[in-house]
Amino acid sequence: MKRALISALAFAAATAASAQDSTLPQANSEWFIAGQETIQAILDRQNNTGRAKNVILMIADGNGVGTNYATRVFAGQLQGKMGEEHVLPQETPEFHSALVKTYNINAQTPDSAPTAGAMNTGVKQRFNLINLGENAVHDDCSTVAGNELTTFAEIVTGMDKSVGVISTARLTHATPAAVYAKTASRDWEDELPEGCTAQKDIAAQMIDAMQSGMIDIALGGGSRYFVPKGTETPNGGKGHRPDGTDLLAQAKDAGIQYASNKAELDALDLSKPILGMWTDSHASYEADRPETEPSLADMTKKAIEFLSQNENGYYLEIEAGRVDHGNHAGNAGRTLRDGVAFAEAIAMADELTDDADTLLIVTADHEHAIAFNGYCGRGTPIDGLCYDVAKTGIKHSDELLLGDDGKPYSVIGYLNGPGSVLVKAEGQNDYAGSRPEVTEEEARDVDYIQQALIPMSSESHSGEDVAVYAKGPWAHLVDGTIEQNVIFHVMNYAINVE
């Protein structure tokens, strides 16, 4: 009764506001009309309080608010728009949203391992650890026992749900590993310190999870960590495992189907567990991806089709891992193209699922030291140089803005990274230099390394907030500014509510 009354009052208020707005001089503006439509869409949104059968957690690694902004504009400009007005799939009024605080227990600037672990266990963790409690110590194997945390994958497996993990990074990398692994170092992908018996390496833990039935489908890169050192991988490279164990042979003996390329993946049936790895290390950047590798949207489609066979539901974590790597390289061109591929995967996941029973969460684990220069005019290519604001019309002028050094600058830059304008003088410890000239053609080339300030071989993460978007059962719990571990609690509540 109370909810009906509130809805009636909201409708009456909206109707009255609409009538009043029609007399305003700006009432016929496209911007004004679009604003009214947005408010109405939010008013029409109904909170879903049903029980979630399925949960999909989509993480674009390193895709904080800034990187997401750049992807939005870039995606719009690819479609012939100005770009700024574009809406990514997760940015519609159908999604609830919040800001997320990403710091680790002992780090202001977070690492992917504990951030992904927080989303998979419900507690914040220590820098470089995965799914271990706060008493565990990085690189100290003796602190593993007794500090292992229960993961969301383990919880849903106990409910007879299926579990999948897909990534454009190595499947043993930090974010995908957070679904199944517990380790005192994210770097122990296929090798442990001498004398460490408290845990297995990450690759071995993944195969154990598949053999036990906890992981039902895993798609990504990283085959070198699953075959003995010197042995040829299914992708034509050399294995990396120093212990001589052939984990892929173990998987096949356990009845797990294997695919080393897109054609093999497409040919698999959906009757048995699936493991697919297309590369020895990380999958290719989207800008460089050959036809032999499935896209993130391709992997998303295959995983959902496979997991949907379980009438009890599933949990699927999807990572766009190379967004992070492009930022680390100071290479916005590849970062943005992988961001667009992530958006396509979001659209695919949304299309293949039902909001009535599937909780879809889209977020990032952390942001980077990415920055945006101004004052650029509307429609300035986000991957190019900054053009001045025009006095008439809405599109930027044809005049490039210049710094006080008389040189143009790109829209996107980094606070640190390999593109630093400071260069170490030969034979000296001092750094000095000035910004080199750059043309629009050079700046928009996919290989261009953005100018940065502080010299670093790999650009760093930053500690600022990321966004989270959600739709489906109990998505409205995603609200305000939350700690990152709260994402787990939204998922856990949604699948357990009576």
N, C-alpha and C positions, 0 to 999 in steps of 0.2 A: 504494500500500500504506500509506504514511504517513498520507495523508488519510483512508483508510478506518478506520485505527486511531484517529485523533483523533476522527472522527465517532462511533465506537463508544464511546469513553471519555466523550464529551460526553453521549451518550444515557444511558449508565450513571449518570453523575453527576446528570443531570436526573431520572432515575427515582428515585435514592436520595434526592435533595433533596425530591422530591414526596412520597415516603413519610414522610419526617421531618416535612415541613410539615403533613401531615394531622393530626398530634397537637397542633398549636399551637392555643391558644384562639381565635385570630383566623382560623383556617382557613376558616370559613364566611362571612367578610366578603366582600362584593362587591369591595371594593378589593383584598383579598388575592388573590382568584381572578383578577381582571383582571390583576394584576401577574404571576401565574404564566403566564397566557395570553400576555402580552407577551413574557416571557422565552422561551417555547416558540416563538413566531413568529420571534424573532430567531435561535434555534437552528436552526430549519427553513430559514432563508434560505440560499440557495446562491449563491455568487459566479458571475456570468456572465462567462466569459472568451472568449466568442465575439467575432467582429468585428462592429462596429456598421455596419449599412447606412444607418441614418438617425440624425440628431442633432437634437433639439429643445431649444433654450435658451430658457427662459421667465424673463423679468425683470420683476418688479413694481418699477417705478422708485420709490425712496424707501421701500421696504417692508422696513425693518430688523427686528430681533428684536422691538422694541417695537411697531411698527406691525402686524407680523404677529400678535402677541399680541392686539391690540385687534380685528383682523379675525376671529380665531378665536372670541373671545367673542361678538362681534356676530353672526357667522354662526350660532352655536349658539343665541343668543337669538331670532333670526328664526325658528328651527325650534321654538320653545317650550321649549327647554332652559334650565337655569341659565346655561349658556354656557361656563363655565370648562372643563368636561369635553369640549367639542366637539373634534373632530379634523378638520383641514383635509385635503384630498386628498393633499398631499405629506407629511403628518405620520404616515403609517402605518408599521409596521415593514418594509414592502416597500422603503422608501426608505432609502438610506444618507444620512448627513448630516455636515456640518462647519460650523465657523465660518469666516468669510472676513474678512481684513483688507483694508480698502478704500482706504487712503490712496493719494494720487498721488505721483509722483516728488518734486514740490515742494510738496505740500499735505497737511497733517494731515487737514483736512476735505476730502473729495473732491468732484469735480464729475462729472456723469453722462457727459460725453464721454470722458474718459480711463478711467473705470471700465468702461464698455462696450467701449472700445477694448482694454483689458487682456484682457477675456474673448474678444475676437475676434482677437487677435494673439499672445498669450502673453507680453507684456511690459508692465510698468507704464508709464504715459505722463504727460505734463505737463498741468496744469490747463488746461481749455478747448480742448485740442488733440484731434484724432481721428486715430488710426492713423499718427502720425509718431513717429520715434525721439527719444531724449532730447536730441539736439542741436538740435531744432527749438524755435522761440521763438513764444509766443503773439502773434498779430496781426502776425507778421513773415513776409510771403509769400516773402521771399528765402531763408528757411530750410527751405522745403518740399522743393526738389529734393535728392535724395540721402538724404533722411530718411524716405521712404515705406516703410511696413511691409507685408508680405504678410498678407492677412486669411484667416481660416478659409474664408470664401466663395470666395476665389480658389483655395485648396487643393482644396476639394471639387469646384469647377468643373473643375479639372484631372483629377479622377477621374470625370468625366462624370456627376456628381450634379447635381440641381437645387437651387435656392436660393430661399427665400422670406423675406420680412420683413413683419410686421404690427404695428400699434401703435394705441393710442388717442390718441397724440400726433400731431403732424405727422410725416410720413415723412422729413422733412428735419431732425427734431429729433435731439438728441445720440445717444440709444440706438439708434434704428433706423439712423441714418446710420453708426454704427460697423460695420455689416455691409458697406458698400460704399464709404464716402467716406474721403478723406485730405485733411485741411485744417488750416491753422494757426489757424483759429478756428471754433468750433462755430456762431458767429453768422453766418457767411457762407452763409446758406441760399439766397439768390438774388442776391447782390451781392458783388463783390470790391472791395478797395481799388484806387484808381487805379494803373495800372501793374503790377498783379499778373497775371503770365502763367504762373506756375509751376503753377497749379492752376485748375480750374474751380470754380464755386460748387457747393454740395452738391446742389441740385435737378438741375443739369445732369449731375453725376456719377451721380446715380441713373438718369436716362434713358439715359446712356451704358451703364451696367451692364445695363439691360434690353435695349437694342439689341444689345449684344455677346453676350447670352445668359447672363450671369452671374446676374442676378436674373430669376427666372421669374414670380414673383407678389409684388406689393407692395400692401398694404391698410392704409389709415389716413386721416389728415387732412392738410390743408395744400395744397389746390389753388391757393391764391393765389400760391404761389412758382413755379408752372409756366406761368403765362400773363402776357402783357405788362401793365404798369401801366395801369390804367384800363379794360382789357378785361374783359368779364364772365366770371366763372368758371362752370364747370358747376353750381356750387352757388348761383348768383345773386348772388355778391359781386363785388368788383373785384380784378383781378390786381395783383401787387405787383412783378413783375420790371421793373427799370429799363432793361434792355438791349433790350426789345422782342421777345425770343425767345418763341415759342409752343412750349414743350416738349411740351405735350399733343398738338399737331398733329404734331410729330415722332414721338411715340410711336405715334399712330394710323397714320401713314404707314409705320411699321416693322412694322405688323401686330399691335400690342399692343392687346388689348381693353380698353375703359375702362368703368368703372361709377361713377356719381355718387351712388348710393343703394342700399339693400338690394335693392329689386325688380330693379334692373338687374344687380346682382351675381348674384342668384339665377337670372337668365335667361341668363347667359353659359354657353357650353359650355366644356369643359376641353381644347380642342384647341390653343389658342394662349395666349401669355403674357397675364397679367391685371394691370391697374393699377386700383385702386379708391380713390377719396378722397371722403368724404362731407361734408366741411366745408372752408371756406376756411382755417381755422387748425386747432387741435386738435379732435379728435372731442369730442362732448359727454360730460360726466360721466355715469356710469351713472344717477344720480338724475334727470337731466334728458334722457336719451337719447330722442329721438322714434322712432317705429316705422320711419321712413325710414332710420335708421342701423342697421347690423348691430351686434350685441353683440360683445364680444371672443371669446366662445365661438362665435358665428356665423362670425367671420373665421377662427378656428382650424379649424373644421370644413371650410370651403371650401378653405383653404390645404393642409390635409393630404390632402384628396381629390384636389386638383390635383397636388400634388407626388408622391403615391404612384404616379402613373402611370409614373414613371421607375424602371425595373427596377434601376438602379444605386444608387438611394436619393436622399436629400436632406438639406439643412440648413435648418432653419427657426428664426428668432428671433422670439419673440413678446413684445411689451412692453405691460404695463399702465401706460401713461405718466401717467395722471391720478391715480393714488395719490399720486404726487409733488406734483402741482399742488394737490391738496386739502390736503396738509400745509403747503405753502408759504402757502396762504391761511389757515392756522390753523383750517381747517374740517373737523373730524373726521367730521362727518356724511357729507360727500361722499367723503372718504378711505375710510371703511369700506365704503361701497356699491361703490366701485370695487375694493376688496380682495375683496369677495365675488364680483364679476364675474370677477376673476382666478382665484379658486378654481374657479369654474364652467368657465373655459377650461382649467385644469389637468385637471379631471375629463374634459373632452371630449377633450383630447389623449391622455390615458391610455387612454380607451375605444377610440379609433380606431387605436391602435398596438399592436404586439406587443413585449413586454419582451425577447423572444428576439433581436430585431434592431434595436431602437430605444433609443438612450440618451436618456432624458428628464431634463433638469436644470432645477430650479426654484430661483431665487435672486433677489437684489436687487442694485442697484448701490451703494446707500448707505442710511443711515438719516437721520432728521430729529431735531430738538431736541424731540421729543415726550416727555412725562412722564406718570406715573400717580400719582394721589394715593391715600392710604390713610387709615384702615384700613377699607376697605369690606367689607361683609358679602357672603356668597355670593349670586350671582345679581343683584347690583346692575347695572342697565342700564349697559353700558360707555359708552354715549353720553349718560348722564345724570348726575345728582348722586350723591354718595357716601352710601350708607345704612350705618348701624351694624351691627356683627356681633350676631346674636341669641344669647341664652344657651341657648335650646332649639331643636331642629330644625336644619335646615341653611340655610334661606333667611334673607336679611338681615332685620333688624327694620324697622319703619316709621319709625324715627327718623333724620333726616338728621344727619350729622356736621357740626360747625361749626368754623370756624377760630377763632383767638383774637380775631378781629374780630366774632365772633358771626354770621357769615354762612356759608351752605352753600357747598360747592365741587363742581365737576364732577370725575368720575374722570379724564378726560383733560385735560391742559393742555399748554402749550408753554413752553419756557424763553425764547423770543423770538417776536415776530410781531405782526401787526396787531391782535390782541386784548389788547395790553398794558394793564395796569391803571394805568400811568403815562401821564399826559397832559401835553402841553406847554402851559404857560400862555400865553394870547394875548399877543403882544408881548414874550415873554420866552424865554430859552434854557433855563430850568429845567423839569424834569419832576417832577410830583408827582401824588398821587391816592390813591384807596383803591378796594378792590374793590366793584363794584356788586352789588346783590342779583340773584340769578338763580333762577327757579323751575324745577322739573323739566320743565314743558312747554316753557319757553324753551330749556333746555339740550339737549333731545332734538329740537328742530326742526332740519331738515336745513341751514338757513341759519345756525345758531348759530356764532359765531366764539369758539373757546375762549379763556379767559383766559390771558394770557401775562405774563411779567415784563418783559423788555427790549423797548422799542418798536422795531419794525422793520416796514417796509411789506410785506416778504415774509419769512416764517419761513425759517430757514436749515437746511441739511443739518447732520449731525453726523458725527464721524469714527469712531463705534463700529462694531463688527463687524456683519455681516449673516449670515444662515444660507444654506446651500446644501443642497439635497436632490437625490438622483439615484437612478434605477433603470434597469435594462437593462445592456447590455454594459459591463463595467469600471466600473460605478457604485461599486463598493467602493473605488475609488481616492479617492473623496470621503470624507475622514476627518480627524479632528483639527482643527487650526486652520491654515488655509492662506492664502497670498497670493492675491489675486484673479486674477492672471494664470494661476494653476495650473489654473483651470477650462478654459482653452483647451487645456492640455496633456492633461487628461483626455479631452476631445473628440477631439483629434488622435491620441492613442494608440489610442483605441477604434476609429477608422475605419481605422487603418493596421496594427494588429497582425496578424501572420501566424498 
